[in-house]
Amino acid sequence: MANTSARMLRLLSLLQTHRYWPGAELAERLEVSPRTLRRDVDRLRDLGYPVDAARGVAGGYQLQAGAAVPPLLLDDEEAVAIAVGLRTAAAGAVAGFEETSVRALAKVIQLLPPRLRRRIDALQAATAPAVPGGGPVLDATTLTTIAMACRGEERLRFDYRPRDGEGDTRHVEPHRLVSLGRRWYLIAWDLDRGDWRSFRVDRLTKPALTGARFRPRDIPGGDPVAWMRTRLAGAPNRYDVSVLIGAPAEVVRRQVGHWAAVEPVAERSCRMRMSVDDLGWPVMILGVLGADFTIESPPELHARARETAQALLRGAPASTT
């Protein structure tokens, strides 16, 4: 058995990964008796962590928001700054950090007292997020609510407007939030349709936690990101882009991240492929790369690239001195 300090850190970590833990399951994970678990929970309460307990056969524990920020060595200003920074990162301002930011944000928001949540909401309302590449602007509260439902294994209801057709209300078991190609997707088991579905978060409104918990199902293949990529590959897009780039594949991959598929052609050249609705996105990527390139498809990308180049030249004429 681990010593008391190490065990309490493990307990705190587990309480922060789920919104609710059945007592028997939590004791089993910690390899302790229910009596020892109760003593450890009391120790956490003495340190200022607000842990709620439900009695009975189905009883368990839940980490609640308290009257003050728990002992994380953060003052109010630091806690607000962290939450605002995580919301900004979750919007995609820093490529590659979106999913991590949402998971961290869900943990922070769960523990903040109401007075600090109100300050964060006020700051968010007074600022305009900049989304890279013209991606959709997401409501941070919507994103956080979905993340908390995924982490807490709690059923979720929301209104959804598909690409084609009228909107309706969905009732799902949320599995994972995935960020791909400037967009957020929720992977969930649709209770009304009895199958796995993906939902674009920018088309989702009024998410509400139902309070009903569920046992997670196994997603086909076991990898949510791979499942989502396969799903998107079969989804209709207006343009299939293919560009030959005069730069090593590893260099281009570092620049474009998960927004495109990059395959080596030779030692110092590669091919970039992506499916998009808006040709402005691949044009921006090619401009940022700063390497020679040859557009292979679609024909419309040639015209869009020329238009963008002409606009840039008009805005930055050659110096006459």
C-alpha positions in Angstrom: 0.0 0.0 0.0 1.3 3.5 -0.9 2.0 5.9 2.0 -0.7 8.3 3.0 0.6 11.3 1.2 1.1 9.5 -2.1 -2.4 7.9 -1.8 -4.1 11.2 -1.2 -2.5 12.7 -4.3 -3.7 9.7 -6.2 -7.2 10.2 -4.7 -7.2 13.8 -5.7 -6.1 13.0 -9.2 -8.9 10.5 -9.6 -11.5 12.9 -8.2 -10.5 15.4 -10.8 -10.8 12.9 -13.7 -14.5 12.1 -13.2 -17.4 14.2 -11.9 -18.6 11.3 -9.8 -16.9 8.2 -8.4 -18.8 5.3 -6.8 -17.3 4.6 -3.4 -16.6 0.9 -4.1 -14.9 1.6 -7.4 -12.8 4.4 -6.0 -11.6 2.2 -3.1 -10.7 -0.6 -5.5 -8.7 1.8 -7.7 -6.7 2.9 -4.6 -6.4 -0.6 -3.2 -7.8 0.4 0.2 -10.8 -0.4 2.3 -13.9 1.8 2.3 -13.0 2.9 5.9 -9.5 4.1 4.8 -11.1 5.9 1.8 -13.4 7.8 4.1 -10.5 8.9 6.3 -8.6 10.1 3.2 -11.6 12.0 2.0 -11.8 13.7 5.4 -8.1 14.7 5.1 -8.8 16.3 1.7 -11.7 18.2 3.2 -9.4 19.4 6.0 -7.0 20.8 3.3 -9.8 22.7 1.7 -11.0 20.5 -1.1 -14.8 20.3 -1.1 -15.6 16.6 -1.6 -19.3 15.7 -1.4 -20.3 12.2 -0.3 -23.5 10.3 -1.1 -24.5 7.5 1.3 -26.1 4.2 0.5 -25.4 1.2 -1.7 -24.8 3.4 -4.8 -23.0 6.1 -2.8 -19.9 7.8 -3.9 -17.8 10.9 -4.0 -17.7 14.1 -6.1 -15.3 17.0 -6.1 -17.3 20.2 -5.9 -16.7 23.9 -6.5 -15.9 25.6 -3.2 -16.2 29.0 -1.6 -12.5 29.6 -2.4 -10.0 28.3 -4.9 -8.6 25.0 -3.5 -4.9 24.9 -2.4 -3.2 25.1 -5.8 -0.9 27.9 -4.9 -2.9 30.2 -7.1 -4.5 33.5 -6.1 -7.8 34.7 -7.7 -6.1 36.7 -10.4 -3.9 33.8 -11.4 -6.8 31.4 -11.5 -8.8 33.8 -13.7 -5.7 34.3 -16.0 -5.3 30.5 -16.3 -8.9 29.9 -17.2 -9.0 32.8 -19.8 -5.7 31.5 -21.3 -7.1 28.0 -21.6 -10.2 29.3 -23.3 -8.1 31.2 -25.8 -5.9 28.1 -26.5 -9.0 25.9 -26.8 -10.2 28.2 -29.6 -7.2 27.1 -31.6 -4.9 30.0 -31.2 -2.0 27.6 -30.6 -2.1 24.6 -32.9 -1.9 21.2 -31.3 -3.0 22.4 -27.8 -6.7 22.6 -28.4 -7.8 19.2 -26.9 -5.4 19.5 -24.0 -6.6 23.0 -23.2 -10.3 21.9 -23.1 -9.5 19.0 -20.8 -7.6 21.3 -18.4 -10.3 24.0 -18.7 -13.0 21.5 -17.6 -10.9 20.7 -14.5 -10.3 24.4 -13.6 -13.9 25.5 -14.2 -15.3 22.7 -12.1 -13.3 23.9 -9.0 -13.7 27.7 -9.4 -16.1 29.4 -7.1 -19.1 31.3 -8.7 -17.6 34.7 -8.2 -14.5 33.8 -10.3 -16.6 32.1 -13.0 -18.6 35.3 -13.4 -15.4 37.3 -13.8 -14.2 34.9 -16.5 -17.5 35.0 -18.4 -17.4 38.8 -18.3 -13.8 38.9 -19.7 -14.8 36.4 -22.4 -17.8 38.5 -23.4 -15.7 41.6 -23.7 -13.1 40.1 -26.0 -13.2 38.9 -29.6 -11.4 35.6 -30.2 -9.2 35.3 -33.3 -9.6 31.9 -35.0 -6.7 30.8 -37.2 -7.6 30.4 -40.9 -11.1 31.7 -40.6 -12.4 28.8 -38.6 -15.7 28.9 -36.8 -15.9 30.9 -33.5 -17.0 28.6 -30.7 -18.8 29.5 -27.5 -16.3 28.5 -24.7 -19.2 27.6 -22.3 -20.6 25.2 -24.9 -17.1 23.6 -25.3 -16.6 23.3 -21.5 -20.0 21.8 -20.9 -19.4 19.1 -23.5 -15.9 18.4 -22.1 -17.4 18.0 -18.6 -20.0 15.6 -19.9 -17.3 13.5 -21.6 -15.1 13.5 -18.5 -18.0 12.8 -16.1 -19.6 10.1 -18.3 -22.9 12.0 -18.2 -25.6 12.0 -20.9 -26.0 15.2 -22.8 -28.9 16.9 -24.6 -28.4 19.6 -27.2 -29.9 21.2 -30.3 -28.1 20.3 -33.5 -28.3 21.8 -37.0 -26.8 19.4 -39.6 -25.2 20.5 -42.9 -28.4 19.7 -44.8 -31.8 19.5 -43.2 -33.7 20.9 -40.3 -32.3 21.0 -36.8 -33.5 18.8 -34.0 -32.7 17.8 -30.4 -30.2 15.1 -29.8 -29.7 12.9 -26.7 -26.3 11.2 -26.6 -23.6 9.5 -24.5 -20.6 11.8 -25.2 -17.3 10.0 -25.7 -14.6 12.4 -26.9 -14.0 15.9 -28.2 -11.6 15.9 -31.2 -10.1 19.0 -32.9 -9.3 18.5 -36.6 -8.9 20.9 -39.5 -9.9 24.1 -37.7 -13.0 22.5 -36.3 -14.2 20.7 -33.1 -16.2 17.5 -33.3 -18.0 15.6 -30.6 -17.9 11.8 -30.9 -20.9 10.3 -29.2 -23.3 7.3 -29.0 -26.7 8.7 -30.3 -29.3 7.1 -28.0 -32.2 7.8 -30.4 -30.4 6.3 -33.4 -28.6 3.6 -31.6 -25.2 4.2 -33.4 -22.0 6.3 -33.2 -22.3 9.8 -34.5 -20.1 12.8 -34.9 -21.3 16.4 -34.4 -19.6 19.6 -35.4 -19.5 21.7 -32.2 -20.1 25.0 -34.1 -23.5 23.6 -35.2 -24.5 22.6 -31.7 -26.4 24.8 -29.3 -27.9 24.6 -25.8 -25.9 21.7 -24.4 -27.4 20.5 -21.1 -26.1 17.9 -18.7 -28.9 15.5 -17.8 -27.5 14.1 -14.6 -27.9 10.5 -16.0 -24.6 8.6 -16.0 -23.5 5.8 -18.4 -20.9 3.1 -18.8 -18.7 4.1 -21.7 -18.9 2.0 -24.9 -15.9 1.0 -26.9 -15.5 3.1 -30.0 -14.9 1.1 -33.2 -11.1 0.7 -33.6 -10.4 2.1 -30.1 -8.9 5.4 -31.4 -11.3 8.4 -31.4 -9.0 10.5 -33.6 -8.5 7.8 -36.2 -12.3 7.1 -36.2 -13.0 10.8 -36.8 -10.4 11.0 -39.6 -12.1 8.1 -41.3 -15.4 9.7 -40.9 -14.3 12.9 -42.4 -12.6 11.2 -45.3 -16.0 9.8 -46.3 -17.8 13.1 -45.8 -18.5 15.3 -48.8 -16.2 18.4 -49.3 -16.3 20.8 -52.1 -12.6 20.6 -52.9 -9.9 17.9 -52.8 -6.6 19.7 -52.7 -3.2 18.2 -53.8 -0.1 20.4 -53.9 3.5 19.4 -54.7 5.8 21.3 -52.3 9.5 21.9 -52.6 10.4 21.2 -49.0 11.1 18.1 -46.9 8.0 16.2 -45.6 9.0 16.5 -42.0 9.4 20.3 -42.3 5.9 20.7 -43.8 4.4 18.4 -41.2 5.7 20.6 -38.4 4.0 23.6 -40.1 0.6 22.2 -41.0 0.2 19.8 -38.0 -3.0 17.7 -38.3 -4.7 20.0 -40.8 -3.4 18.1 -43.9 -1.9 14.8 -44.9 1.8 15.1 -46.0 3.6 12.3 -47.9 7.3 12.4 -49.0 8.0 12.5 -52.7 11.8 12.9 -52.6 14.4 14.0 -50.1 13.5 17.6 -50.4 9.9 17.5 -51.7 6.5 16.2 -50.6 2.9 16.2 -51.5 0.2 17.8 -49.3 -3.4 16.6 -49.5 -6.5 18.0 -47.8 -10.3 18.2 -48.3 -11.8 21.6 -47.7 -14.9 23.7 -48.2 -13.0 26.9 -48.4 -9.9 27.3 -50.6 -8.7 30.2 -48.5 -7.3 27.7 -46.0 -4.8 25.9 -48.3 -3.7 29.3 -49.8 -2.9 30.6 -46.3 -0.9 27.4 -45.5 1.1 27.7 -48.7 1.9 31.4 -47.9 3.1 30.5 -44.4 5.3 27.7 -45.7 7.3 30.0 -47.9 8.4 27.2 -50.2 8.1 26.7 -53.9 5.0 24.7 -54.8 3.0 23.3 -57.8 -0.8 23.1 -57.5 -2.0 19.7 -58.8 -5.7 20.1 -58.0 -8.3 21.5 -58.0 -8.3 24.0 -60.9 -10.1 26.5 -58.7 -7.1 26.7 -56.4 -5.0 28.3 -59.2 -7.4 31.2 -59.5 -7.7 31.6 -55.7 -3.9 31.7 -55.3 -3.5 34.3 -58.0 -6.2 36.5 -56.6 -4.6 36.3 -53.1 -1.1 37.1 -54.6 -2.5 40.1 -56.5 -4.2 41.4 -53.4 -1.0 41.1 -51.4 1.0 42.9 -54.1 -1.5 45.8 -54.1 -1.2 46.1 -50.4 2.6 46.0 -50.4 3.8 47.8 -53.5 7.5 47.9 -54.4 9.4 50.9 -52.9 10.1 53.7 -55.4 13.1 55.0 -53.4 
